[in-house]
């Protein structure tokens, strides 16, 4: 199992990090979705800031200083990936995006990040678990981005840069769960992109 420092040079914006937590909500998500993953975040590499490697995620954890605000926050946050991995109590895996995002995609991602900045974590646990219940009964019929959960945030990012079809042509972002971004589901991306196999990593 490679450690973070061994793969740091290979990490790039758009890569995904999957997490398997041990808490009550994490266990419910895994139970309802039938997978091992309860959380997902996206790698952001910041060459302009000493080549910082960050994790963009939405979580109830508020234990690491937000990269932009210099204080811990809950909900949508941007934290050093090394710190998240070293403090996380559970398993983690990396899925590498097959090629770098283009300049226009990076700009679109920056705009979506701005729009979703400081959004709280999903307030309605029913919506979170409903998404984990493999979309039984069809889609939710729309998106409510007043609060977001982890896989919803990643789906929003991938839709913004054109890797996933946006609603209504594609699924609403709140219908995605962590397992959808795992090996288990074989998610198909647009634009000639794909995600590599899961690689277990440590902090």
C-alpha positions as CSV (number, residue, x, y, z in Angstrom):
1,X,0.0,0.0,0.0
2,X,1.7,3.3,-1.1
3,X,1.8,6.2,1.3
4,X,0.7,9.7,0.4
5,X,4.3,11.0,0.0
6,X,5.0,8.2,-2.5
7,X,2.1,9.2,-4.8
8,X,2.0,13.0,-4.3
9,X,3.8,13.8,-7.5
10,X,1.2,11.8,-9.5
11,X,-1.9,13.4,-8.0
12,X,-3.7,15.9,-10.1
13,X,-6.9,17.9,-10.2
14,X,-9.9,15.6,-10.8
15,X,-8.5,12.5,-9.2
16,X,-10.8,11.0,-6.6
17,X,-10.2,9.8,-3.0
18,X,-12.7,7.3,-1.6
19,X,-13.0,6.7,2.1
20,X,-14.6,4.0,4.2
21,X,-15.6,5.4,7.6
22,X,-16.6,3.6,10.8
23,X,-19.2,6.0,12.2
24,X,-23.0,5.3,12.4
25,X,-23.9,7.4,9.3
26,X,-21.0,5.9,7.4
27,X,-22.1,2.4,8.2
28,X,-25.7,3.3,7.1
29,X,-24.5,4.6,3.8
30,X,-22.5,1.5,3.2
31,X,-25.4,-0.7,4.2
32,X,-27.9,1.1,1.9
33,X,-25.6,1.3,-1.1
34,X,-24.1,-2.2,-0.8
35,X,-20.6,-1.0,-1.1
36,X,-17.5,-0.4,1.2
37,X,-17.2,3.4,0.6
38,X,-19.0,6.0,2.7
39,X,-17.3,9.2,1.5
40,X,-15.6,10.7,-1.6
41,X,-13.6,13.8,-2.3
42,X,-11.8,15.3,-5.3
43,X,-8.1,16.2,-5.5
44,X,-7.3,19.8,-6.3
45,X,-3.7,20.7,-7.2
46,X,-2.7,24.3,-6.7
47,X,0.5,25.2,-8.6
48,X,0.2,28.9,-7.6
49,X,0.2,28.0,-3.9
50,X,3.5,26.1,-3.5
51,X,2.0,23.2,-5.5
52,X,-0.4,22.4,-2.7
53,X,-2.3,19.1,-3.0
54,X,-5.8,19.6,-1.5
55,X,-9.0,17.7,-1.1
56,X,-12.3,19.3,-2.0
57,X,-15.0,17.6,0.0
58,X,-18.2,18.1,1.9
59,X,-18.2,16.5,5.3
60,X,-19.4,16.9,8.9
61,X,-15.8,16.8,10.0
62,X,-14.4,20.2,11.1
63,X,-11.0,19.2,12.4
64,X,-8.7,20.7,9.8
65,X,-8.1,24.3,8.8
66,X,-9.8,25.3,5.6
67,X,-7.1,26.1,3.1
68,X,-8.7,29.4,2.0
69,X,-10.2,30.5,5.4
70,X,-7.5,29.5,7.8
71,X,-9.9,27.9,10.2
72,X,-11.9,24.6,10.4
73,X,-15.3,24.6,8.7
74,X,-18.0,21.9,8.2
75,X,-19.7,21.2,4.9
76,X,-17.9,22.1,1.7
77,X,-14.3,22.6,2.4
78,X,-10.8,22.6,1.0
79,X,-8.2,20.9,3.1
80,X,-4.6,19.5,2.7
81,X,-5.0,16.0,1.5
82,X,-2.0,14.9,3.6
83,X,-3.8,16.0,6.7
84,X,-7.1,14.4,5.8
85,X,-5.4,11.1,5.2
86,X,-3.2,11.2,8.3
87,X,-6.1,11.9,10.6
88,X,-8.8,9.7,9.0
89,X,-9.8,6.7,10.9
90,X,-10.7,4.2,8.2
91,X,-9.6,3.0,4.8
92,X,-8.9,5.2,1.7
93,X,-8.3,4.6,-2.0
94,X,-7.2,6.8,-4.9
95,X,-8.7,6.7,-8.4
96,X,-6.6,8.6,-10.9
97,X,-8.2,10.5,-13.8
98,X,-6.7,9.3,-17.1
99,X,-5.5,12.7,-18.3
100,X,-5.3,16.3,-17.0
101,X,-8.3,18.7,-17.2
102,X,-8.1,21.3,-20.0
103,X,-7.8,25.0,-19.3
104,X,-11.5,25.6,-20.0
105,X,-12.4,22.7,-17.7
106,X,-10.2,24.2,-14.9
107,X,-12.0,27.6,-15.3
108,X,-15.4,25.9,-15.1
109,X,-14.4,24.0,-12.0
110,X,-13.2,27.2,-10.4
111,X,-16.5,28.9,-11.0
112,X,-18.4,25.9,-9.6
113,X,-16.2,25.9,-6.5
114,X,-17.0,29.6,-6.0
115,X,-20.7,28.9,-6.3
116,X,-20.6,26.1,-3.7
117,X,-18.2,27.7,-1.3
118,X,-19.3,27.5,2.4
119,X,-22.4,25.4,1.6
120,X,-23.3,23.2,4.6
121,X,-23.3,19.5,4.6
122,X,-26.6,17.9,3.6
123,X,-29.0,18.7,6.4
124,X,-31.5,16.0,5.4
125,X,-30.0,12.6,6.2
126,X,-33.1,11.1,4.5
127,X,-32.0,12.5,1.2
128,X,-28.5,11.2,1.7
129,X,-29.7,7.7,2.5
130,X,-32.3,7.8,-0.3
131,X,-29.5,8.4,-2.7
132,X,-27.6,5.5,-1.2
133,X,-30.6,3.3,-1.7
134,X,-29.6,2.9,-5.3
135,X,-32.1,5.3,-6.7
136,X,-35.1,3.0,-5.9
137,X,-38.2,4.6,-7.2
138,X,-36.5,6.8,-9.8
139,X,-34.7,10.1,-9.4
140,X,-35.5,12.9,-7.0
141,X,-36.7,15.1,-9.9
142,X,-34.2,17.9,-9.4
143,X,-31.3,19.4,-7.4
144,X,-31.3,21.4,-4.2
145,X,-27.8,22.8,-3.6
146,X,-28.6,24.8,-0.5
147,X,-26.7,22.0,1.3
148,X,-24.7,19.2,-0.3
149,X,-23.2,15.8,0.6
150,X,-19.9,14.4,-0.5
151,X,-20.8,12.5,-3.7
152,X,-23.2,15.3,-4.7
153,X,-20.3,17.7,-4.6
154,X,-18.0,15.4,-6.7
155,X,-20.9,14.9,-9.2
156,X,-21.3,18.7,-9.4
157,X,-17.6,19.1,-10.1
158,X,-17.6,16.4,-12.8
159,X,-20.8,17.9,-14.4
160,X,-19.3,21.4,-14.4
161,X,-16.2,20.3,-16.3
162,X,-18.2,18.1,-18.7
163,X,-17.1,14.6,-17.5
164,X,-20.7,13.8,-16.5
165,X,-23.9,14.8,-18.2
166,X,-25.8,17.5,-16.4
167,X,-29.4,17.1,-15.3
168,X,-31.9,16.7,-17.0
169,X,-30.0,14.8,-19.6
170,X,-28.0,13.0,-16.9
171,X,-28.7,12.2,-13.3
172,X,-29.2,15.0,-10.7
173,X,-26.0,15.4,-8.7
174,X,-27.9,14.4,-5.6
175,X,-28.5,10.9,-7.0
176,X,-24.8,10.0,-6.9
177,X,-23.4,8.1,-4.0
178,X,-19.7,7.3,-3.1
179,X,-20.1,3.8,-4.6
180,X,-21.0,5.3,-8.0
181,X,-17.4,6.7,-8.1
182,X,-15.9,3.3,-7.1
183,X,-14.6,0.4,-9.2
184,X,-17.8,-1.4,-8.4
185,X,-20.1,0.8,-10.6
186,X,-17.9,1.3,-13.7
187,X,-18.9,5.0,-14.1
188,X,-18.5,6.1,-17.7
189,X,-17.1,9.6,-18.2
190,X,-17.3,11.9,-21.3
191,X,-14.6,13.4,-23.4
192,X,-12.3,10.4,-23.6
193,X,-11.7,10.4,-19.8
194,X,-11.8,7.5,-17.4
195,X,-10.9,6.7,-13.9
196,X,-8.2,4.2,-13.0
197,X,-8.5,1.3,-10.7
198,X,-8.7,1.9,-6.9
199,X,-5.4,2.0,-5.2
200,X,-5.4,1.7,-1.4
201,X,-3.3,4.5,0.1
202,X,-2.2,5.5,3.6
203,X,-1.4,8.9,5.2
